[in-house]
């Protein structure tokens, strides 16, 4: 009995000692299970049979997370535009001119902004009294009158046969000497050649029949020349014929005695009157010929030259006309100069009919308006050299 008590006592002591050792071991163990237990957490089950408990526990934890999760805040984090003022941003980005002062910008860009083009803004071309007298400046008033309507025709310059002469032998002769050549200017009576009569063997001279130029020569020393042979041709080129080709529709408008103005290829001019109108139509050109005699013309109107013939075929009455010299061209516009305070200003005008002396003004001047009739070219030159704007003082 005593032995049993001793054994029982030893077992109790061993059990007590073992229990303390196990608790101390659990308290000091650093395994995941002991650490989790000490922290009050529950580790997932790892045994295959207990996996469902993990899934249930995971579902429970996920529900708790979703219950306490702020989806509005999450949406705000995921959406980069959350809380962003799109109206303000679009207003700033899409409209580059928002708040921009277009009136001020246009005023800066437009070079004419605020510019007053009213007449009289800029001073006119001012010239001294001495210059006025030197250039012969004259001021007239615009008035009504007649303007001749002109037509232009082709014309050819020809020899004036009334001022041309041929030189021939008086007898059948032999040429002994020649004293003149083509192009020589001769006077009436100048000896041109010496001939010998074949029958009498007498030597006699041939002379120029009129003042002029030798335009042809057909003889040589020792040559036999009959009475019909033309040895020289002498022409007075200071007087020529101008044959004008008149188109059939103008046949009844062109009359004998009408004035004609001829213009050569280089711009030189000559004047004449219709002396003759052919009654027959040319079969080559199908035109009528009107002939003028031109006296004292220059070398531009030598025989063989083609020129233009301007004939005033009818007249018209116009409300305003000015002298041709008054109209000047500046930067492609027709202008006349009008007195201003001070000086003279160019006035743009619209032209109408024109003849050799006058030009019709369709707009820009009224009857009674003053303008520069003579000396306008000098005013134009003064304006160009001074760099003035030709539109200065011109109302837009």
Backbone torsions as a table, in degrees:
resi	resn	phi	psi	omega
1	UNK	NA	-47.5	177.0
2	UNK	-61.5	-37.6	178.1
3	UNK	-66.2	-38.2	179.7
4	UNK	-67.1	-40.9	179.3
5	UNK	-62.4	-39.1	179.7
6	UNK	-65.1	-41.7	180.0
7	UNK	-64.9	-42.6	-179.3
8	UNK	-64.0	-41.4	178.7
9	UNK	-62.8	-40.6	179.0
10	UNK	-64.1	-36.8	179.1
11	UNK	-67.4	-41.1	179.5
12	UNK	-63.7	-42.0	179.2
13	UNK	-63.6	-39.9	-179.1
14	UNK	-65.6	-39.8	179.2
15	UNK	-63.6	-42.4	-179.5
16	UNK	-63.7	-43.2	-180.0
17	UNK	-65.8	-40.7	-178.7
18	UNK	-64.6	-39.5	179.5
19	UNK	-64.5	-41.2	178.2
20	UNK	-66.9	-38.5	-180.0
21	UNK	-64.4	-39.4	-178.1
22	UNK	-68.3	-39.7	179.6
23	UNK	-66.9	-40.8	178.9
24	UNK	-67.2	-34.0	178.5
25	UNK	-67.3	-41.0	178.8
26	UNK	-67.8	-36.7	-179.9
27	UNK	-67.9	-31.5	-178.5
28	UNK	-98.8	0.5	-178.8
29	UNK	-77.5	140.0	180.0
30	UNK	-109.9	23.6	176.3
31	UNK	-74.5	159.4	-176.9
32	UNK	-58.2	-37.6	-177.9
33	UNK	-66.8	-45.1	-179.0
34	UNK	-67.4	-39.6	179.5
35	UNK	-65.8	-40.4	178.9
36	UNK	-66.3	-41.0	178.8
37	UNK	-63.6	-44.3	179.7
38	UNK	-63.0	-32.0	-179.9
39	UNK	-86.1	-2.9	179.9
40	UNK	80.9	18.4	179.6
41	UNK	-102.8	161.7	-179.3
42	UNK	-113.6	125.5	178.6
43	UNK	-82.2	150.5	176.3
44	UNK	-66.8	150.4	178.2
45	UNK	-77.2	139.7	-176.8
46	UNK	-107.4	-13.9	-179.9
47	UNK	-75.0	141.2	-178.4
48	UNK	-56.6	-35.8	-176.7
49	UNK	-70.4	-19.2	-176.4
50	UNK	-105.9	11.0	-177.6
51	UNK	-62.9	-33.1	-179.3
52	UNK	-62.3	-33.7	178.2
53	UNK	-63.2	-36.2	176.9
54	UNK	-63.5	-44.1	-178.4
55	UNK	-64.1	-40.8	178.2
56	UNK	-64.6	-42.3	179.3
57	UNK	-64.2	-39.6	178.2
58	UNK	-64.3	-38.9	178.2
59	UNK	-64.2	-39.2	-179.2
60	UNK	-64.8	-44.1	179.8
61	UNK	-65.8	-38.4	-178.7
62	UNK	-65.4	-39.7	178.0
63	UNK	-62.7	-39.5	179.7
64	UNK	-64.8	-38.8	179.5
65	UNK	-66.2	-43.4	-179.6
66	UNK	-66.6	-34.6	179.5
67	UNK	-63.6	-36.3	-177.8
68	UNK	-98.7	7.7	-176.6
69	UNK	-91.2	134.5	-179.0
70	UNK	-91.5	95.6	-179.0
71	UNK	-66.5	-29.9	177.6
72	UNK	-62.8	-41.5	178.7
73	UNK	-68.3	-39.1	179.2
74	UNK	-63.7	-39.2	177.7
75	UNK	-63.3	-36.5	178.6
76	UNK	-66.3	-35.1	179.4
77	UNK	-72.9	-40.1	-177.6
78	UNK	-72.0	-35.0	-177.2
79	UNK	-89.1	109.5	-177.6
80	UNK	-66.4	-16.2	-179.2
81	UNK	-98.0	2.6	-178.5
82	UNK	-62.1	130.0	178.2
83	UNK	76.8	5.3	-177.9
84	UNK	-92.4	138.2	-177.6
85	UNK	-85.0	93.9	-177.2
86	UNK	-67.3	-35.5	-179.3
87	UNK	-61.8	-44.0	179.3
88	UNK	-67.1	-40.8	-177.5
89	UNK	-67.6	-42.1	179.6
90	UNK	-65.8	-36.3	177.1
91	UNK	-63.0	-35.8	-179.0
92	UNK	-77.6	-39.3	-173.5
93	UNK	-83.3	-42.4	-171.0
94	UNK	-80.2	-33.3	-177.9
95	UNK	-101.5	95.8	-178.4
96	UNK	-69.8	-15.8	-177.2
97	UNK	-100.9	7.7	-178.1
98	UNK	-58.9	126.6	178.4
99	UNK	76.5	8.6	-176.2
100	UNK	-91.6	138.0	-177.7
101	UNK	-88.2	93.7	-178.0
102	UNK	-69.3	-32.6	-179.8
103	UNK	-61.9	-42.4	179.5
104	UNK	-68.1	-39.0	-178.3
105	UNK	-67.0	-42.6	179.9
106	UNK	-64.8	-36.1	177.9
107	UNK	-64.0	-32.3	179.7
108	UNK	-76.3	-32.7	-176.7
109	UNK	-80.2	-40.8	-176.0
110	UNK	-72.7	113.9	-178.6
111	UNK	-68.0	-17.6	-178.8
112	UNK	-98.1	2.6	-177.4
113	UNK	-60.2	128.2	178.2
114	UNK	74.3	7.3	-177.7
115	UNK	-91.4	127.1	-177.5
116	UNK	-95.6	110.4	-179.1
117	UNK	-90.6	18.2	-177.0
118	UNK	-63.3	152.2	-177.8
119	UNK	-64.8	139.5	178.9
120	UNK	92.4	1.5	-178.4
121	UNK	-65.5	-40.4	-177.3
122	UNK	-109.6	144.1	179.3
123	UNK	-64.1	146.8	179.5
124	UNK	-79.4	-177.4	177.6
125	UNK	-74.3	112.8	-178.5
126	UNK	-99.6	131.5	176.9
127	UNK	-131.5	154.2	-177.9
128	UNK	-75.9	164.0	177.6
129	UNK	-63.4	-33.7	177.8
130	UNK	-63.9	-41.2	179.3
131	UNK	-69.1	-36.2	177.5
132	UNK	-57.7	-43.4	179.6
133	UNK	-71.2	-36.8	-176.8
134	UNK	-65.9	-43.1	-177.5
135	UNK	-86.8	-4.4	179.6
136	UNK	67.9	39.3	-176.9
137	UNK	-65.7	132.5	179.7
138	UNK	-131.1	140.2	179.3
139	UNK	-114.8	126.0	177.5
140	UNK	-119.6	173.4	174.2
141	UNK	-108.4	136.1	178.3
142	UNK	-64.4	139.0	-177.6
143	UNK	-148.6	167.4	177.7
144	UNK	-80.3	166.8	179.4
145	UNK	171.8	-167.3	-178.6
146	UNK	-106.3	144.2	175.7
147	UNK	-123.8	132.3	179.7
148	UNK	-85.4	133.0	175.8
149	UNK	-88.4	124.3	-173.9
150	UNK	-107.5	156.3	172.6
151	UNK	-128.4	146.7	-177.0
152	UNK	-111.9	133.7	-177.8
153	UNK	-128.9	155.0	174.0
154	UNK	-77.8	147.9	-179.5
155	UNK	-144.9	153.9	178.1
156	UNK	-124.7	136.2	177.9
157	UNK	-86.2	131.7	-179.1
158	UNK	-131.3	165.3	176.3
159	UNK	-62.7	138.3	172.0
160	UNK	-81.2	104.6	-174.8
161	UNK	-66.3	-17.0	175.8
162	UNK	-77.5	-12.9	179.4
163	UNK	-119.6	26.3	179.7
164	UNK	-127.6	141.0	-177.6
165	UNK	-139.1	145.0	175.6
166	UNK	-100.3	147.0	178.0
167	UNK	-114.9	121.7	-179.0
168	UNK	-132.6	162.0	178.0
169	UNK	-68.0	150.6	175.6
170	UNK	-82.3	-23.6	179.1
171	UNK	-138.4	170.0	169.9
172	UNK	-65.7	120.6	-168.3
173	UNK	-139.8	170.9	173.5
174	UNK	-114.3	134.1	-179.3
175	UNK	-76.3	123.8	179.9
176	UNK	-103.2	-41.4	-179.4
177	UNK	-144.1	149.8	177.0
178	UNK	-126.6	129.0	-174.5
179	UNK	-115.1	-5.5	-174.8
180	UNK	-133.1	156.1	179.3
181	UNK	-130.2	165.9	178.2
182	UNK	-61.0	134.9	179.4
183	UNK	96.0	-11.0	178.5
184	UNK	-71.1	138.0	173.6
185	UNK	-88.6	128.5	-175.7
186	UNK	-128.3	158.4	174.3
187	UNK	-105.5	158.2	178.2
188	UNK	-61.6	126.6	-179.3
189	UNK	99.7	-10.7	177.5
190	UNK	-64.2	136.4	-179.9
191	UNK	-75.1	127.0	-178.1
192	UNK	-102.1	-33.9	-178.8
193	UNK	-160.2	165.8	177.5
194	UNK	-120.1	129.4	-176.8
195	UNK	-123.6	156.3	177.4
196	UNK	-118.4	125.7	178.6
197	UNK	-66.0	127.5	-175.9
198	UNK	-70.0	-24.6	-178.4
199	UNK	-88.9	-45.7	-175.6
200	UNK	-97.4	-9.9	-176.7
201	UNK	61.7	16.8	178.5
202	UNK	-83.0	140.5	179.0
203	UNK	-96.7	135.1	179.9
204	UNK	-142.5	154.6	-179.6
205	UNK	-95.6	160.1	168.3
206	UNK	-118.0	137.9	-173.4
207	UNK	-124.4	164.2	177.9
208	UNK	-69.2	129.0	-177.2
209	UNK	-80.3	-14.6	-179.0
210	UNK	-159.3	168.4	175.0
211	UNK	-72.3	139.4	178.5
212	UNK	165.6	-155.5	-178.8
213	UNK	-124.0	140.6	176.1
214	UNK	-74.9	117.2	-177.5
215	UNK	-106.1	-10.0	174.2
216	UNK	-154.0	153.1	-179.1
217	UNK	-147.3	132.0	-178.8
218	UNK	-143.9	71.6	176.0
219	UNK	-164.0	158.6	175.3
220	UNK	-148.9	157.9	-176.4
221	UNK	-62.3	134.7	179.8
222	UNK	88.2	-9.4	-178.5
223	UNK	-77.0	144.3	175.1
224	UNK	-91.0	130.5	-177.0
225	UNK	-126.3	128.9	176.6
226	UNK	-83.3	173.5	-175.8
227	UNK	-66.2	-25.0	-177.6
228	UNK	-86.5	-9.0	-175.2
229	UNK	-75.7	136.4	176.0
230	UNK	-90.8	112.3	-179.4
231	UNK	-82.3	-45.3	-179.7
232	UNK	-136.6	155.4	170.4
233	UNK	-127.5	123.2	-177.4
234	UNK	-115.6	131.4	-178.5
235	UNK	-131.4	139.3	172.7
236	UNK	-91.5	100.5	-173.4
237	UNK	-82.2	2.0	174.8
238	UNK	-72.8	-12.0	176.5
239	UNK	-131.0	123.6	-178.0
240	UNK	-134.5	164.9	173.2
241	UNK	-96.3	143.9	172.7
242	UNK	-120.5	107.4	-179.7
243	UNK	-92.5	117.8	-175.9
244	UNK	-101.2	133.7	176.5
245	UNK	-90.0	111.6	-177.3
246	UNK	-98.2	124.6	179.1
247	UNK	-69.3	146.9	-174.1
248	UNK	-54.8	-34.3	-176.8
249	UNK	-69.4	-15.0	178.0
250	UNK	-102.2	6.5	-174.6
251	UNK	-56.8	-39.5	-176.2
252	UNK	-89.5	-2.0	179.0
253	UNK	-99.4	-25.9	179.8
254	UNK	-92.5	125.8	-176.2
255	UNK	-130.1	158.4	178.2
256	UNK	-61.6	135.4	-179.5
257	UNK	95.8	-9.3	-179.8
258	UNK	-69.6	144.6	179.4
259	UNK	-76.8	143.5	180.0
260	UNK	-131.2	138.9	175.6
261	UNK	-114.4	122.4	-178.7
262	UNK	-102.9	140.8	-179.9
263	UNK	-125.3	122.0	179.5
264	UNK	-81.7	172.9	-175.9
265	UNK	-63.5	-26.4	-179.2
266	UNK	-97.4	7.7	176.8
267	UNK	96.9	-11.2	177.5
268	UNK	-66.6	148.6	-175.7
269	UNK	-123.1	160.4	174.1
270	UNK	-147.9	155.5	-177.6
271	UNK	-124.8	146.8	178.3
272	UNK	-156.8	-178.4	177.5
273	UNK	-128.4	148.4	-179.8
274	UNK	-68.2	119.9	-179.6
275	UNK	-101.2	-22.1	-171.3
276	UNK	-157.1	137.4	174.1
277	UNK	-125.9	121.9	-179.0
278	UNK	-70.3	137.5	178.3
279	UNK	-85.1	-1.9	-174.2
280	UNK	-114.5	139.2	177.2
281	UNK	-81.8	133.9	178.7
282	UNK	-68.6	128.9	179.8
283	UNK	-68.6	-22.7	-179.8
284	UNK	-81.4	-45.9	-174.9
285	UNK	-103.3	-13.1	-177.0
286	UNK	58.3	37.5	178.3
287	UNK	-129.6	164.2	172.4
288	UNK	-92.2	154.1	178.7
289	UNK	-107.6	125.4	172.2
290	UNK	-113.1	127.5	-174.1
291	UNK	-110.3	135.7	172.5
292	UNK	-119.1	151.3	173.6
293	UNK	-105.9	120.2	-178.9
294	UNK	-102.7	124.0	-178.6
295	UNK	-107.7	140.7	175.5
296	UNK	64.9	31.6	-178.6
297	UNK	-80.8	162.8	-179.9
298	UNK	-90.7	-176.8	-176.6
299	UNK	-66.4	-13.5	177.6
300	UNK	-68.7	-15.8	-177.5
301	UNK	-116.2	44.7	177.1
302	UNK	-81.1	153.7	-179.6
303	UNK	-54.8	136.2	-178.3
304	UNK	101.3	-15.4	-179.0
305	UNK	-78.9	147.5	175.2
306	UNK	-106.3	132.8	-177.6
307	UNK	-134.3	175.8	176.3
308	UNK	-106.2	137.9	178.9
309	UNK	-113.3	123.8	-179.3
310	UNK	-109.1	121.3	-177.6
311	UNK	-122.8	129.8	174.9
312	UNK	-80.2	105.9	-172.1
313	UNK	-91.6	-19.7	176.3
314	UNK	-161.9	166.8	-178.3
315	UNK	-121.2	155.9	178.6
316	UNK	-137.5	146.8	177.9
317	UNK	-89.8	131.6	-179.2
318	UNK	-124.2	154.8	-177.0
319	UNK	-74.4	-36.9	-178.5
320	UNK	-137.2	132.5	174.8
321	UNK	-142.5	153.0	177.3
322	UNK	-136.0	168.4	176.5
323	UNK	-67.9	148.5	180.0
324	UNK	-59.5	-37.5	-177.9
325	UNK	-64.7	-22.7	-178.0
326	UNK	-71.7	-24.2	-175.9
327	UNK	-88.7	125.3	178.2
328	UNK	-123.2	156.0	178.4
329	UNK	-106.6	124.2	178.7
330	UNK	-133.9	117.1	179.2
331	UNK	53.4	41.6	175.6
332	UNK	81.3	4.8	179.5
333	UNK	-117.8	146.6	176.1
334	UNK	-86.7	128.9	-178.1
335	UNK	-134.0	154.9	166.2
336	UNK	-125.4	153.7	-178.7
337	UNK	-96.0	132.4	179.2
338	UNK	-117.6	144.3	177.7
339	UNK	-60.1	137.2	178.0
340	UNK	-131.9	-179.2	-179.5
341	UNK	-121.8	98.8	-0.1
342	UNK	-97.6	171.6	172.5
343	UNK	80.1	-146.9	-175.5
344	UNK	-136.8	141.3	179.4
345	UNK	-117.8	142.6	175.9
346	UNK	-75.9	135.3	178.3
347	UNK	-117.3	122.2	179.4
348	UNK	-71.1	131.6	-177.8
349	UNK	-128.4	156.7	174.5
350	UNK	-105.2	126.7	-175.2
351	UNK	-92.8	155.9	175.9
352	UNK	-126.6	-125.1	179.4
353	UNK	-68.1	156.8	179.7
354	UNK	-149.6	148.3	171.5
355	UNK	-131.3	-162.5	-175.6
356	UNK	-68.4	-19.7	-173.5
357	UNK	-118.2	-34.6	-171.3
358	UNK	-129.1	160.5	178.0
359	UNK	-132.5	136.7	176.3
360	UNK	-77.1	136.0	175.1
361	UNK	-107.9	111.9	-177.2
362	UNK	-85.1	-28.4	175.7
363	UNK	-156.7	153.7	179.5
364	UNK	113.8	-31.9	176.9
365	UNK	-131.5	148.4	175.9
366	UNK	-116.0	158.2	176.8
367	UNK	-55.1	132.2	-178.8
368	UNK	95.5	-13.5	177.5
369	UNK	-69.0	139.7	178.2
370	UNK	-83.3	144.1	178.2
371	UNK	-151.0	163.1	179.2
372	UNK	-84.5	111.5	-178.3
373	UNK	-86.0	-33.4	178.7
374	UNK	-133.4	136.8	-178.6
375	UNK	98.9	6.0	-178.5
376	UNK	-65.1	-34.7	-179.6
377	UNK	-63.5	-38.8	178.5
378	UNK	-64.7	-37.5	176.8
379	UNK	-66.1	-40.1	176.9
380	UNK	-61.3	-44.9	179.5
381	UNK	-61.9	-39.5	178.8
382	UNK	-63.8	-40.9	179.9
383	UNK	-67.4	-41.5	-179.0
384	UNK	-65.7	-46.0	-177.9
385	UNK	-68.7	-27.6	179.8
386	UNK	-86.1	-5.9	177.1
387	UNK	75.3	19.9	-179.4
388	UNK	-74.8	151.9	177.9
389	UNK	-76.5	121.0	180.0
390	UNK	-64.6	-15.1	178.5
391	UNK	-93.3	3.2	-179.2
392	UNK	-60.7	135.1	179.8
393	UNK	75.7	6.1	-178.4
394	UNK	-97.0	120.2	-177.5
395	UNK	-68.8	129.3	177.6
396	UNK	-94.5	NA	NA
